[in-house]
Amino acid sequence: PQGTTPVEYCQMHCNAPKVYNRQEDMYECSMATSWLWQIRRFLPGGQLTFSLVAVGACSVPSNPFTAVTVSGLLISTTAPVDMVAVEAEMIRILQQLGLCNNPCQIGKITVDIASNARLGPRLMKQNAAIQYQVSVQLLAYADMSLVTPTNTIQMEWVRLAGELSQVASGLQNQIVSGDVVLSVDGMPLTVADGGLHTSPPNLGCKDGELIQGVECVPCGPGTYHDVFEQACRPCSYA
């Protein structure tokens, strides 16, 4: 009601524990919204306005993971190599080294040609080194059976971050010692110290999910996960 005048309106929300895969948690429609599902927005000065948005889908949220990324791994070779094969071989070697054990998981591995590297016939004739920069993500999910009122999930993330940092330190030591050697197309590739660095711990979600507060919410039907903007974008259809 508005004062003493009854007003017909509708509200829509997800039933717990499901949440919308958008930032909004409530939609409403009334004469003020032209009977379209809209959300309230309060402007400076207390002014109320409505915004027309696409209604999100109700989804069961999942828990984010804690992660650190070890960067500055360097591979030098005199011939171009298959970067996808390098990623797969790096995973195999890391598993073989036994550094990352439960709850630690090997996350994304990225391989890029170093910014100062140049490829071409002239380079090939000179047998000059081609350098590849590699980064390794280490992640872990909190064991929800360990989460209690006195041991919150945030406390578990802090504990896991400490464990992951120790794994990252062990990996760096192996690289400095020259013990990380890949084999791609029969070619041995030693992973060297190219300015090793471990990132501060951060929270992340699976591809296709966005972090909202302390939960991961999947993008809904008809949308895709824009990894650069970290937003769910409408799919474009032909």
C-alpha positions as protocol buffer text, in pm:
chain_id: "A"
residue {
  index: 1
  type: PRO
  ca { x: 0 y: 0 z: 0 }
}
residue {
  index: 2
  type: GLN
  ca { x: 91 y: 363 z: -51 }
}
residue {
  index: 3
  type: GLY
  ca { x: -47 y: 548 z: 250 }
}
residue {
  index: 4
  type: THR
  ca { x: -409 y: 439 z: 283 }
}
residue {
  index: 5
  type: THR
  ca { x: -450 y: 354 z: -88 }
}
residue {
  index: 6
  type: PRO
  ca { x: -417 y: -19 z: -172 }
}
residue {
  index: 7
  type: VAL
  ca { x: -184 y: -87 z: -466 }
}
residue {
  index: 8
  type: GLU
  ca { x: -175 y: -412 z: -659 }
}
residue {
  index: 9
  type: TYR
  ca { x: 176 y: -539 z: -717 }
}
residue {
  index: 10
  type: CYS
  ca { x: 373 y: -865 z: -749 }
}
residue {
  index: 11
  type: GLN
  ca { x: 710 y: -969 z: -615 }
}
residue {
  index: 12
  type: MET
  ca { x: 928 y: -1260 z: -724 }
}
residue {
  index: 13
  type: HIS
  ca { x: 1233 y: -1413 z: -558 }
}
residue {
  index: 14
  type: CYS
  ca { x: 1414 y: -1746 z: -537 }
}
residue {
  index: 15
  type: ASN
  ca { x: 1335 y: -1989 z: -259 }
}
residue {
  index: 16
  type: ALA
  ca { x: 1636 y: -2053 z: -36 }
}
residue {
  index: 17
  type: PRO
  ca { x: 1896 y: -2187 z: -80 }
}
residue {
  index: 18
  type: LYS
  ca { x: 1870 y: -2094 z: -446 }
}
residue {
  index: 19
  type: VAL
  ca { x: 1969 y: -1745 z: -561 }
}
residue {
  index: 20
  type: TYR
  ca { x: 1943 y: -1547 z: -881 }
}
residue {
  index: 21
  type: ASN
  ca { x: 2242 y: -1566 z: -1113 }
}
residue {
  index: 22
  type: ARG
  ca { x: 2249 y: -1187 z: -1117 }
}
residue {
  index: 23
  type: GLN
  ca { x: 2315 y: -920 z: -857 }
}
residue {
  index: 24
  type: GLU
  ca { x: 1943 y: -870 z: -790 }
}
residue {
  index: 25
  type: ASP
  ca { x: 1755 y: -1070 z: -528 }
}
residue {
  index: 26
  type: MET
  ca { x: 1397 y: -945 z: -589 }
}
residue {
  index: 27
  type: TYR
  ca { x: 1188 y: -848 z: -893 }
}
residue {
  index: 28
  type: GLU
  ca { x: 853 y: -673 z: -882 }
}
residue {
  index: 29
  type: CYS
  ca { x: 581 y: -559 z: -1116 }
}
residue {
  index: 30
  type: SER
  ca { x: 299 y: -309 z: -1072 }
}
residue {
  index: 31
  type: MET
  ca { x: 142 y: -14 z: -1249 }
}
residue {
  index: 32
  type: ALA
  ca { x: 463 y: 175 z: -1166 }
}
residue {
  index: 33
  type: THR
  ca { x: 659 y: -78 z: -1375 }
}
residue {
  index: 34
  type: SER
  ca { x: 396 y: -100 z: -1651 }
}
residue {
  index: 35
  type: TRP
  ca { x: 343 y: -458 z: -1531 }
}
residue {
  index: 36
  type: LEU
  ca { x: 692 y: -561 z: -1637 }
}
residue {
  index: 37
  type: TRP
  ca { x: 937 y: -734 z: -1406 }
}
residue {
  index: 38
  type: GLN
  ca { x: 1173 y: -462 z: -1286 }
}
residue {
  index: 39
  type: ILE
  ca { x: 1401 y: -391 z: -991 }
}
residue {
  index: 40
  type: ARG
  ca { x: 1400 y: -98 z: -752 }
}
residue {
  index: 41
  type: ARG
  ca { x: 1690 y: 144 z: -751 }
}
residue {
  index: 42
  type: PHE
  ca { x: 1726 y: 424 z: -501 }
}
residue {
  index: 43
  type: LEU
  ca { x: 1896 y: 737 z: -630 }
}
residue {
  index: 44
  type: PRO
  ca { x: 2080 y: 996 z: -418 }
}
residue {
  index: 45
  type: GLY
  ca { x: 1832 y: 1195 z: -215 }
}
residue {
  index: 46
  type: GLY
  ca { x: 1606 y: 892 z: -164 }
}
residue {
  index: 47
  type: GLN
  ca { x: 1440 y: 909 z: -506 }
}
residue {
  index: 48
  type: LEU
  ca { x: 1297 y: 574 z: -618 }
}
residue {
  index: 49
  type: THR
  ca { x: 1320 y: 450 z: -974 }
}
residue {
  index: 50
  type: PHE
  ca { x: 1269 y: 116 z: -1151 }
}
residue {
  index: 51
  type: SER
  ca { x: 1503 y: -51 z: -1400 }
}
residue {
  index: 52
  type: LEU
  ca { x: 1402 y: -305 z: -1661 }
}
residue {
  index: 53
  type: VAL
  ca { x: 1639 y: -603 z: -1653 }
}
residue {
  index: 54
  type: ALA
  ca { x: 1641 y: -960 z: -1774 }
}
residue {
  index: 55
  type: VAL
  ca { x: 1511 y: -1186 z: -1500 }
}
residue {
  index: 56
  type: GLY
  ca { x: 1781 y: -1416 z: -1369 }
}
residue {
  index: 57
  type: ALA
  ca { x: 1752 y: -1790 z: -1323 }
}
residue {
  index: 58
  type: CYS
  ca { x: 1732 y: -1949 z: -979 }
}
residue {
  index: 59
  type: SER
  ca { x: 2040 y: -2162 z: -918 }
}
residue {
  index: 60
  type: VAL
  ca { x: 2196 y: -2344 z: -627 }
}
residue {
  index: 61
  type: PRO
  ca { x: 2517 y: -2157 z: -539 }
}
residue {
  index: 62
  type: SER
  ca { x: 2843 y: -2340 z: -487 }
}
residue {
  index: 63
  type: ASN
  ca { x: 3145 y: -2253 z: -278 }
}
residue {
  index: 64
  type: PRO
  ca { x: 3441 y: -2065 z: -426 }
}
residue {
  index: 65
  type: PHE
  ca { x: 3789 y: -2211 z: -417 }
}
residue {
  index: 66
  type: THR
  ca { x: 4102 y: -2058 z: -270 }
}
residue {
  index: 67
  type: ALA
  ca { x: 4385 y: -2019 z: -520 }
}
residue {
  index: 68
  type: VAL
  ca { x: 4740 y: -1896 z: -569 }
}
residue {
  index: 69
  type: THR
  ca { x: 4924 y: -1867 z: -900 }
}
residue {
  index: 70
  type: VAL
  ca { x: 5293 y: -1934 z: -948 }
}
residue {
  index: 71
  type: SER
  ca { x: 5425 y: -1732 z: -1242 }
}
residue {
  index: 72
  type: GLY
  ca { x: 5769 y: -1666 z: -1385 }
}
residue {
  index: 73
  type: LEU
  ca { x: 5835 y: -2022 z: -1504 }
}
residue {
  index: 74
  type: LEU
  ca { x: 6052 y: -2005 z: -1816 }
}
residue {
  index: 75
  type: ILE
  ca { x: 6112 y: -2258 z: -2093 }
}
residue {
  index: 76
  type: SER
  ca { x: 6377 y: -2193 z: -2358 }
}
residue {
  index: 77
  type: THR
  ca { x: 6400 y: -2390 z: -2681 }
}
residue {
  index: 78
  type: THR
  ca { x: 6551 y: -2347 z: -3028 }
}
residue {
  index: 79
  type: ALA
  ca { x: 6234 y: -2462 z: -3206 }
}
residue {
  index: 80
  type: PRO
  ca { x: 5865 y: -2377 z: -3163 }
}
residue {
  index: 81
  type: VAL
  ca { x: 5671 y: -2622 z: -2946 }
}
residue {
  index: 82
  type: ASP
  ca { x: 5305 y: -2708 z: -2915 }
}
residue {
  index: 83
  type: MET
  ca { x: 5188 y: -2493 z: -2623 }
}
residue {
  index: 84
  type: VAL
  ca { x: 4886 y: -2716 z: -2556 }
}
residue {
  index: 85
  type: ALA
  ca { x: 5123 y: -3012 z: -2530 }
}
residue {
  index: 86
  type: VAL
  ca { x: 5336 y: -2811 z: -2284 }
}
residue {
  index: 87
  type: GLU
  ca { x: 5029 y: -2751 z: -2066 }
}
residue {
  index: 88
  type: ALA
  ca { x: 4941 y: -3123 z: -2064 }
}
residue {
  index: 89
  type: GLU
  ca { x: 5301 y: -3225 z: -1991 }
}
residue {
  index: 90
  type: MET
  ca { x: 5327 y: -2970 z: -1711 }
}
residue {
  index: 91
  type: ILE
  ca { x: 5019 y: -3123 z: -1543 }
}
residue {
  index: 92
  type: ARG
  ca { x: 5171 y: -3472 z: -1577 }
}
residue {
  index: 93
  type: ILE
  ca { x: 5503 y: -3365 z: -1427 }
}
residue {
  index: 94
  type: LEU
  ca { x: 5338 y: -3180 z: -1138 }
}
residue {
  index: 95
  type: GLN
  ca { x: 5134 y: -3490 z: -1058 }
}
residue {
  index: 96
  type: GLN
  ca { x: 5449 y: -3699 z: -1079 }
}
residue {
  index: 97
  type: LEU
  ca { x: 5636 y: -3471 z: -840 }
}
residue {
  index: 98
  type: GLY
  ca { x: 5359 y: -3521 z: -584 }
}
residue {
  index: 99
  type: LEU
  ca { x: 5369 y: -3162 z: -462 }
}
residue {
  index: 100
  type: CYS
  ca { x: 4996 y: -3092 z: -495 }
}
residue {
  index: 101
  type: ASN
  ca { x: 4795 y: -3348 z: -297 }
}
residue {
  index: 102
  type: ASN
  ca { x: 4440 y: -3339 z: -162 }
}
residue {
  index: 103
  type: PRO
  ca { x: 4292 y: -3086 z: -98 }
}
residue {
  index: 104
  type: CYS
  ca { x: 4534 y: -2912 z: -339 }
}
residue {
  index: 105
  type: GLN
  ca { x: 4436 y: -2931 z: -706 }
}
residue {
  index: 106
  type: ILE
  ca { x: 4619 y: -2819 z: -1018 }
}
residue {
  index: 107
  type: GLY
  ca { x: 4413 y: -2544 z: -1179 }
}
residue {
  index: 108
  type: LYS
  ca { x: 4471 y: -2350 z: -1498 }
}
residue {
  index: 109
  type: ILE
  ca { x: 4812 y: -2364 z: -1662 }
}
residue {
  index: 110
  type: THR
  ca { x: 4890 y: -2092 z: -1913 }
}
residue {
  index: 111
  type: VAL
  ca { x: 5172 y: -2095 z: -2167 }
}
residue {
  index: 112
  type: ASP
  ca { x: 5259 y: -1783 z: -2366 }
}
residue {
  index: 113
  type: ILE
  ca { x: 5544 y: -1685 z: -2592 }
}
residue {
  index: 114
  type: ALA
  ca { x: 5763 y: -1436 z: -2407 }
}
residue {
  index: 115
  type: SER
  ca { x: 5696 y: -1078 z: -2513 }
}
residue {
  index: 116
  type: ASN
  ca { x: 6055 y: -1035 z: -2631 }
}
residue {
  index: 117
  type: ALA
  ca { x: 6048 y: -1350 z: -2846 }
}
residue {
  index: 118
  type: ARG
  ca { x: 6029 y: -1330 z: -3225 }
}
residue {
  index: 119
  type: LEU
  ca { x: 5952 y: -1616 z: -3459 }
}
residue {
  index: 120
  type: GLY
  ca { x: 6051 y: -1636 z: -3823 }
}
residue {
  index: 121
  type: PRO
  ca { x: 6283 y: -1802 z: -4078 }
}
residue {
  index: 122
  type: ARG
  ca { x: 6574 y: -1582 z: -3976 }
}
residue {
  index: 123
  type: LEU
  ca { x: 6538 y: -1682 z: -3614 }
}
residue {
  index: 124
  type: MET
  ca { x: 6524 y: -2048 z: -3710 }
}
residue {
  index: 125
  type: LYS
  ca { x: 6846 y: -2021 z: -3912 }
}
residue {
  index: 126
  type: GLN
  ca { x: 7027 y: -1859 z: -3621 }
}
residue {
  index: 127
  type: ASN
  ca { x: 6904 y: -2126 z: -3378 }
}
residue {
  index: 128
  type: ALA
  ca { x: 6818 y: -1845 z: -3137 }
}
residue {
  index: 129
  type: ALA
  ca { x: 6628 y: -1941 z: -2824 }
}
residue {
  index: 130
  type: ILE
  ca { x: 6251 y: -1912 z: -2814 }
}
residue {
  index: 131
  type: GLN
  ca { x: 6121 y: -1844 z: -2465 }
}
residue {
  index: 132
  type: TYR
  ca { x: 5786 y: -1948 z: -2324 }
}
residue {
  index: 133
  type: GLN
  ca { x: 5640 y: -1807 z: -2003 }
}
residue {
  index: 134
  type: VAL
  ca { x: 5436 y: -2047 z: -1792 }
}
residue {
  index: 135
  type: SER
  ca { x: 5209 y: -1992 z: -1492 }
}
residue {
  index: 136
  type: VAL
  ca { x: 5051 y: -2258 z: -1270 }
}
residue {
  index: 137
  type: GLN
  ca { x: 4736 y: -2213 z: -1064 }
}
residue {
  index: 138
  type: LEU
  ca { x: 4700 y: -2413 z: -744 }
}
residue {
  index: 139
  type: LEU
  ca { x: 4356 y: -2428 z: -584 }
}
residue {
  index: 140
  type: ALA
  ca { x: 4165 y: -2596 z: -302 }
}
residue {
  index: 141
  type: TYR
  ca { x: 3801 y: -2619 z: -193 }
}
residue {
  index: 142
  type: ALA
  ca { x: 3702 y: -2597 z: 170 }
}
residue {
  index: 143
  type: ASP
  ca { x: 3582 y: -2919 z: 330 }
}
residue {
  index: 144
  type: MET
  ca { x: 3233 y: -2819 z: 443 }
}
residue {
  index: 145
  type: SER
  ca { x: 3234 y: -3090 z: 711 }
}
residue {
  index: 146
  type: LEU
  ca { x: 3503 y: -2886 z: 888 }
}
residue {
  index: 147
  type: VAL
  ca { x: 3301 y: -2564 z: 881 }
}
residue {
  index: 148
  type: THR
  ca { x: 3136 y: -2487 z: 1214 }
}
residue {
  index: 149
  type: PRO
  ca { x: 3013 y: -2172 z: 1391 }
}
residue {
  index: 150
  type: THR
  ca { x: 3359 y: -2141 z: 1548 }
}
residue {
  index: 151
  type: ASN
  ca { x: 3551 y: -2245 z: 1235 }
}
residue {
  index: 152
  type: THR
  ca { x: 3391 y: -2046 z: 955 }
}
residue {
  index: 153
  type: ILE
  ca { x: 3445 y: -2103 z: 586 }
}
residue {
  index: 154
  type: GLN
  ca { x: 3650 y: -1782 z: 579 }
}
residue {
  index: 155
  type: MET
  ca { x: 3883 y: -1935 z: 839 }
}
residue {
  index: 156
  type: GLU
  ca { x: 3910 y: -2250 z: 627 }
}
residue {
  index: 157
  type: TRP
  ca { x: 4003 y: -2038 z: 323 }
}
residue {
  index: 158
  type: VAL
  ca { x: 4282 y: -1876 z: 524 }
}
residue {
  index: 159
  type: ARG
  ca { x: 4411 y: -2217 z: 631 }
}
residue {
  index: 160
  type: LEU
  ca { x: 4399 y: -2351 z: 276 }
}
residue {
  index: 161
  type: ALA
  ca { x: 4575 y: -2041 z: 146 }
}
residue {
  index: 162
  type: GLY
  ca { x: 4863 y: -2118 z: 382 }
}
residue {
  index: 163
  type: GLU
  ca { x: 4883 y: -2476 z: 257 }
}
residue {
  index: 164
  type: LEU
  ca { x: 4876 y: -2367 z: -107 }
}
residue {
  index: 165
  type: SER
  ca { x: 5153 y: -2113 z: -42 }
}
residue {
  index: 166
  type: GLN
  ca { x: 5369 y: -2394 z: 97 }
}
residue {
  index: 167
  type: VAL
  ca { x: 5302 y: -2604 z: -215 }
}
residue {
  index: 168
  type: ALA
  ca { x: 5393 y: -2304 z: -432 }
}
residue {
  index: 169
  type: SER
  ca { x: 5717 y: -2260 z: -237 }
}
residue {
  index: 170
  type: GLY
  ca { x: 5801 y: -2628 z: -290 }
}
residue {
  index: 171
  type: LEU
  ca { x: 5738 y: -2593 z: -664 }
}
residue {
  index: 172
  type: GLN
  ca { x: 5966 y: -2290 z: -683 }
}
residue {
  index: 173
  type: ASN
  ca { x: 6242 y: -2483 z: -503 }
}
residue {
  index: 174
  type: GLN
  ca { x: 6210 y: -2770 z: -751 }
}
residue {
  index: 175
  type: ILE
  ca { x: 6238 y: -2527 z: -1043 }
}
residue {
  index: 176
  type: VAL
  ca { x: 6543 y: -2348 z: -898 }
}
residue {
  index: 177
  type: SER
  ca { x: 6707 y: -2689 z: -848 }
}
residue {
  index: 178
  type: GLY
  ca { x: 6645 y: -2776 z: -1215 }
}
residue {
  index: 179
  type: ASP
  ca { x: 6429 y: -3076 z: -1124 }
}
residue {
  index: 180
  type: VAL
  ca { x: 6129 y: -2982 z: -1340 }
}
residue {
  index: 181
  type: VAL
  ca { x: 6196 y: -3117 z: -1688 }
}
residue {
  index: 182
  type: LEU
  ca { x: 5924 y: -3163 z: -1949 }
}
residue {
  index: 183
  type: SER
  ca { x: 5930 y: -3387 z: -2255 }
}
residue {
  index: 184
  type: VAL
  ca { x: 5739 y: -3254 z: -2556 }
}
residue {
  index: 185
  type: ASP
  ca { x: 5769 y: -3432 z: -2893 }
}
residue {
  index: 186
  type: GLY
  ca { x: 6075 y: -3612 z: -2759 }
}
residue {
  index: 187
  type: MET
  ca { x: 6246 y: -3284 z: -2673 }
}
residue {
  index: 188
  type: PRO
  ca { x: 6356 y: -3230 z: -2310 }
}
residue {
  index: 189
  type: LEU
  ca { x: 6253 y: -2886 z: -2182 }
}
residue {
  index: 190
  type: THR
  ca { x: 6391 y: -2766 z: -1851 }
}
residue {
  index: 191
  type: VAL
  ca { x: 6167 y: -2525 z: -1663 }
}
residue {
  index: 192
  type: ALA
  ca { x: 6385 y: -2242 z: -1530 }
}
residue {
  index: 193
  type: ASP
  ca { x: 6349 y: -1947 z: -1296 }
}
residue {
  index: 194
  type: GLY
  ca { x: 6230 y: -1656 z: -1505 }
}
residue {
  index: 195
  type: GLY
  ca { x: 6143 y: -1437 z: -1209 }
}
residue {
  index: 196
  type: LEU
  ca { x: 5937 y: -1675 z: -998 }
}
residue {
  index: 197
  type: HIS
  ca { x: 5649 y: -1515 z: -812 }
}
residue {
  index: 198
  type: THR
  ca { x: 5352 y: -1644 z: -611 }
}
residue {
  index: 199
  type: SER
  ca { x: 5038 y: -1432 z: -619 }
}
residue {
  index: 200
  type: PRO
  ca { x: 4846 y: -1338 z: -303 }
}
residue {
  index: 201
  type: PRO
  ca { x: 4562 y: -1585 z: -231 }
}
residue {
  index: 202
  type: ASN
  ca { x: 4230 y: -1513 z: -399 }
}
residue {
  index: 203
  type: LEU
  ca { x: 3886 y: -1668 z: -432 }
}
residue {
  index: 204
  type: GLY
  ca { x: 3767 y: -1805 z: -764 }
}
residue {
  index: 205
  type: CYS
  ca { x: 3481 y: -1994 z: -927 }
}
residue {
  index: 206
  type: LYS
  ca { x: 3452 y: -2252 z: -1201 }
}
residue {
  index: 207
  type: ASP
  ca { x: 3419 y: -2132 z: -1560 }
}
residue {
  index: 208
  type: GLY
  ca { x: 3062 y: -2023 z: -1618 }
}
residue {
  index: 209
  type: GLU
  ca { x: 3015 y: -1899 z: -1261 }
}
residue {
  index: 210
  type: LEU
  ca { x: 3045 y: -1560 z: -1094 }
}
residue {
  index: 211
  type: ILE
  ca { x: 3138 y: -1495 z: -735 }
}
residue {
  index: 212
  type: GLN
  ca { x: 2871 y: -1315 z: -536 }
}
residue {
  index: 213
  type: GLY
  ca { x: 2966 y: -1255 z: -175 }
}
residue {
  index: 214
  type: VAL
  ca { x: 3097 y: -1591 z: -56 }
}
residue {
  index: 215
  type: GLU
  ca { x: 2915 y: -1801 z: -317 }
}
residue {
  index: 216
  type: CYS
  ca { x: 2956 y: -1894 z: -683 }
}
residue {
  index: 217
  type: VAL
  ca { x: 2644 y: -1849 z: -896 }
}
residue {
  index: 218
  type: PRO
  ca { x: 2624 y: -1995 z: -1249 }
}
residue {
  index: 219
  type: CYS
  ca { x: 2531 y: -1785 z: -1550 }
}
residue {
  index: 220
  type: GLY
  ca { x: 2178 y: -1867 z: -1660 }
}
residue {
  index: 221
  type: PRO
  ca { x: 2040 y: -2009 z: -1984 }
}
residue {
  index: 222
  type: GLY
  ca { x: 2095 y: -1778 z: -2280 }
}
residue {
  index: 223
  type: THR
  ca { x: 2401 y: -1614 z: -2122 }
}
residue {
  index: 224
  type: TYR
  ca { x: 2773 y: -1680 z: -2121 }
}
residue {
  index: 225
  type: HIS
  ca { x: 3054 y: -1602 z: -1879 }
}
residue {
  index: 226
  type: ASP
  ca { x: 3264 y: -1309 z: -1998 }
}
residue {
  index: 227
  type: VAL
  ca { x: 3596 y: -1395 z: -1830 }
}
residue {
  index: 228
  type: PHE
  ca { x: 3744 y: -1052 z: -1904 }
}
residue {
  index: 229
  type: GLU
  ca { x: 3458 y: -846 z: -1765 }
}
residue {
  index: 230
  type: GLN
  ca { x: 3362 y: -1111 z: -1505 }
}
residue {
  index: 231
  type: ALA
  ca { x: 2996 y: -1079 z: -1599 }
}
residue {
  index: 232
  type: CYS
  ca { x: 2719 y: -1292 z: -1749 }
}
residue {
  index: 233
  type: ARG
  ca { x: 2644 y: -1159 z: -2097 }
}
residue {
  index: 234
  type: PRO
  ca { x: 2345 y: -1241 z: -2320 }
}
residue {
  index: 235
  type: CYS
  ca { x: 2432 y: -1482 z: -2598 }
}
residue {
  index: 236
  type: SER
  ca { x: 2411 y: -1342 z: -2949 }
}
residue {
  index: 237
  type: TYR
  ca { x: 2205 y: -1559 z: -3179 }
}
residue {
  index: 238
  type: ALA
  ca { x: 2234 y: -1566 z: -3555 }
}
